[in-house]
């Protein structure tokens, strides 16, 4: 059902305070049409009331909560795989509701070279209470935090930080596990160079010019934690909602940075750094491990990804000394994460318009897939 005030299927356009929308339900684009299910929505955003992000622990407004509940309800069970016995093949087959599981809810140009990354129906299902988060959800949320921090840096001249996606640290593990030297091998060093050069342009001094590198870590495919490289203080901080020590992850990152540091030793210090400060950052033996105490403790086996998003969110707000959330806040945080991801393009758009970005040209030709037909005032959910 559509919320009051939304238009029925068909050709229509409407304007609210923030967006102009136009939908076409005809079948002239080769898909769907005429049945109340819109295959594609195209719109132009005229942002006069941009989406305002709040703390991850802040409850949603009633209209926002209704939007999230509607999407959660629509995709409930979309990630569930059902085992069915195939009598002809004499074996169990795993079935997935592909139409809902693969429905594109949000599309963001945050992949390599601005390629599109999709938040699908199955990802939305896992954002509901009681579920593991998919990698893609964490990657998208890290991108949102990056956007927010970049905006802050643009406004007050803060140091540069970088929020890694949910996959890159696993690539370091894979490189280290390779025979004949791992990270220290010729092939390993070449791969590390490619990884780190994507973080910071090497012409500006590489990864060591950062203030912090924030890294979601997937521990053996069963648990999410957060690792932070603090270049300014020459330390590694590890945040685990199950209070593990994370020594092996800090050691892995330290080993990778040690190899990367060899590229920069003997070169002049980048602009803004004294020689002593720069040499200190490159001296990985002077770095220390830290395991900050906090009260954010997980009491089940599936909320670790939400805790990681919470840790990263408050670190981005320079509030990492004592995280103001607990297990009791997790469902509120899930709703806030979902809402922020549904409106992620608004933040990316506002950020690129404010201080320039490679997103600009892409945003001008944005096409949102089916299902993503919501605005701050109206969410269209096909039956």
Number of C-alpha atoms within 10 A of each C-alpha: 9 14 14 7 8 13 14 10 18 16 11 12 12 11 10 14 13 16 19 16 19 14 18 19 21 18 13 9 11 8 13 15 18 13 13 15 17 25 19 20 18 17 18 14 15 14 14 10 11 16 17 9 15 11 12 23 21 13 16 18 9 9 13 19 16 14 26 24 15 18 24 21 13 18 20 19 19 23 21 15 12 11 12 11 11 11 8 6 8 8 11 12 13 12 11 17 15 12 11 20 20 17 20 20 23 24 22 22 18 18 13 9 8 12 11 14 17 20 21 22 28 26 25 28 26 23 25 22 17 15 16 20 23 17 16 17 25 21 21 25 22 24 21 22 21 20 21 19 21 19 18 15 14 15 11 8 10 13 15 16 23 23 23 18 22 21 16 14 19 16 13 20 16 13 20 19 12 13 10 12 14 18 27 18 16 12 15 21 19 13 16 20 17 10 16 17 15 12 16 18 11 15 8 11 18 20 24 24 22 18 18 24 19 22 24 28 26 18 12 8 8 10 17 27 25 23 24 22 26 20 21 16 13 19 20 23 17 24 27 25 24 17 17 11 14 20 13 9 19 21 13 16 18 20 17 23 20 17 19 22 18 11 13 17 13 8 11 13 17 15 9 9 12 12 12 9 12 22 18 17 20 22 15 17 11 10 18 14 17 16 16 13 14 17 13 22 15 19 13 10 12 18 23 26 26 27 28 22 25 24 26 25 24 20 18 19 13 9 13 17 11 14 16 15 19 17 17 11 16 21 18 17 25 26 25 23 24 24 19 23 23 23 20 22 20 17 19 23 21 17 19 18 12 12 11 11 12 11 17 15 10 15 17 12 11 17 14 18 18 18 24 22 22 16 18 17 15 18 21 21 20 15 9
